[in-house]
Amino acid sequence: MTEQFKIGFIGLGIMGAPMAKNLINAKYEVYVYDIRQESIKNLVESGAIATKNSQDLGEKVDVVVIMVQDSANSEEAIISDNGVLNTLKKGTTIIDMSSISPLVSQKISKLCEQKEVDFLDAPVSGGEPMAISGDLAIMVGGKENVFKKFESIFDVMGKSKVYCGKAGAGNTTKLANQIIVAANIEGLSEALVLSKKAGLDPKVVLNAIQGGLAGSTVMNTKGPMMADGNFTPGFRIKLHQKDLNNALMTAKELGVSIPVTGLIQQMITSLVNEGKGDWDHSGIATFIENISGVKISED
Ligand code: NAD
């Protein structure tokens, strides 16, 4: 029989809200907290139990799932003076599913260990549609026995869960994912700008090549957005900026060179400075459009 943990869920945004709803639908008792009261209210309407703050939540649960934006948010929610680690009992667990720096995951993991609280870093790939359908790809770092203990929870939120190694390994794997996605989007942008300038229809080009070696999930989902000039998020440019910043910091720490990631991070920074941080990351195409004087979506 599946163990019926009492679950705390902190961070009820684009991703966290549907993930918490799926846990409620799977009949778990779910206690929720977000700094935005409106987000708590929405989840309570779906059957969650509201808490006053992270510490109040920590007193009530066996395991806490975190889904906040970045490293600073995770530190605030977990290890700050107001953090959930202050009130969690010994033997409980924190599963941080936010995409944050692996170095910060390792720091949080060590502090949890001192309090005899288990820690997993378990970021996801798939975006809002997969969060809603419970089909996320989940990559997990931490102790393997703790990963195994919570497989039933991962199964509710994701279609795949892979144990990647010790604390931080989940977020290192997520960085690998984000480097590949960024390079794919940038290459796709250059390919469509070139095709458009040559007088071709970008949709015809996509149709011709998507079944070949260049075909990818990025091409299938982001190509049509570029062809239509529709950059409604999806995954926001500013979140990808955060991920590439973390990749570059981790590369510096490890002494490896990832030059193309650095270049794309600079393109993204210029887009954020132009006020496009909340656009979908397919909007990287507009950087290439602007330096070439070509608009992919123009009739
Ligand atoms: P979001 O901004 O929509 O949600 C984050 C939520 O966390 C917000 O509701 C915010 O109020 C809350 N929050 C922040 N700090 C808090 C704190 N200290 N205590 C309580 N609540 C706090 O972000 P999102 O799009 O849901 O992304 C969450 C994470 O998932 C990010 O790390 C992101 O990179 C990753 N991710 C997002 C997507 C996507 O498509 N949106 C896809 C894969 C991974």
Residues whose N, C-alpha, C, O or C-beta is under 5 A from the ligand:
A	BS01	NAD	I10 G11 L12 G13 I14 M15 G16 Y33 D34 I35 R36 M67 V68 Q69 D70 N73 E76 A77 M97 S98 S99 V124 S125 G126 G127 E128 G234 F235 L239
